[in-house]
Amino acid sequence: MGWRFRRTLNLGPLRGTLSKSGLGLSFGVPGIRLGVGPDGRRQLTLGFPGLGVSWTKSLGRPRGDVGGEAPRLGTAMRGERNSEFVDD
């Protein structure tokens, strides 16, 4: 298990969290919070203050992230070329 570091600063409904990953910001009141992590991921958190129980939902990809997997070079082309040159 590795070491963790996190420092939080509360300024009213705004919360800044500094960790080894970077700076994250969130806005909300006890029970509901909308945040953006250091990597740009957005999330909504609903909880029961004082109980330590909460639910978190990711709200899509970070801006600029097109997602998906990059196509492997030559895979489709190889199959097409082989089918064109097959003699019956």
C-alpha positions as CSV (number, residue, x, y, z in Angstrom):
1,M,0.0,0.0,0.0
2,G,1.4,3.4,-1.0
3,W,1.4,6.7,0.9
4,R,-1.3,9.2,0.3
5,F,-1.3,13.0,0.7
6,R,-4.3,15.3,0.6
7,R,-4.8,18.8,2.0
8,T,-8.2,20.5,1.9
9,L,-9.1,24.2,2.1
10,N,-12.7,25.2,2.6
11,L,-13.9,28.7,1.5
12,G,-17.6,28.7,2.1
13,P,-19.3,26.5,-0.5
14,L,-16.0,26.3,-2.5
15,R,-13.5,23.5,-1.6
16,G,-10.0,23.1,-2.9
17,T,-8.2,19.9,-2.5
18,L,-4.4,19.5,-3.1
19,S,-3.1,16.0,-3.5
20,K,0.0,14.4,-5.1
21,S,-2.2,14.3,-8.4
22,G,-2.8,18.0,-8.4
23,L,-5.5,20.5,-7.5
24,G,-9.2,19.6,-7.5
25,L,-12.1,22.0,-7.0
26,S,-15.6,21.4,-5.8
27,F,-18.7,23.5,-5.1
28,G,-21.7,22.7,-3.0
29,V,-23.3,22.4,0.4
30,P,-23.5,19.6,2.9
31,G,-25.3,16.7,1.1
32,I,-24.6,17.7,-2.5
33,R,-21.3,18.7,-4.3
34,L,-20.2,19.1,-7.9
35,G,-16.4,18.8,-8.4
36,V,-13.6,18.7,-11.0
37,G,-10.5,16.6,-10.3
38,P,-6.9,17.4,-11.2
39,D,-7.3,15.3,-14.4
40,G,-10.4,17.2,-15.5
41,R,-13.0,14.5,-14.6
42,R,-16.3,16.0,-13.3
43,Q,-18.4,14.3,-10.7
44,L,-21.5,14.8,-8.7
45,T,-21.7,13.6,-5.1
46,L,-24.8,13.2,-3.0
47,G,-24.4,12.2,0.6
48,F,-25.9,12.1,4.1
49,P,-24.0,14.6,6.3
50,G,-22.7,13.0,9.5
51,L,-23.3,9.4,8.4
52,G,-20.3,9.0,6.1
53,V,-22.5,7.5,3.4
54,S,-22.4,9.0,-0.1
55,W,-23.1,8.3,-3.8
56,T,-20.8,9.6,-6.6
57,K,-21.6,9.8,-10.3
58,S,-19.1,10.7,-13.1
59,L,-20.4,13.3,-15.4
60,G,-18.7,12.5,-18.7
61,R,-15.2,12.8,-20.0
62,P,-12.8,15.7,-19.4
63,R,-13.0,18.4,-22.0
64,G,-10.8,17.7,-25.0
65,D,-10.8,13.9,-24.4
66,V,-12.2,12.2,-27.5
67,G,-12.1,8.8,-25.9
68,G,-12.2,5.5,-27.7
69,E,-9.4,3.3,-28.7
70,A,-6.9,4.1,-31.4
71,P,-7.2,1.8,-34.4
72,R,-4.3,-0.6,-34.9
73,L,-2.3,0.2,-37.9
74,G,-2.6,-2.2,-40.8
75,T,-5.1,-4.6,-39.3
76,A,-8.1,-3.8,-41.5
77,M,-5.9,-3.1,-44.5
78,R,-4.2,-6.5,-44.3
79,G,-7.6,-8.3,-44.3
80,E,-8.9,-6.3,-47.3
81,R,-5.7,-6.9,-49.3
82,N,-5.8,-10.6,-48.7
83,S,-9.5,-10.9,-49.9
84,E,-8.7,-9.0,-53.1
85,F,-5.9,-11.3,-54.2
86,V,-7.5,-14.6,-53.5
87,D,-7.9,-16.8,-56.6
88,D,-11.0,-19.0,-56.8
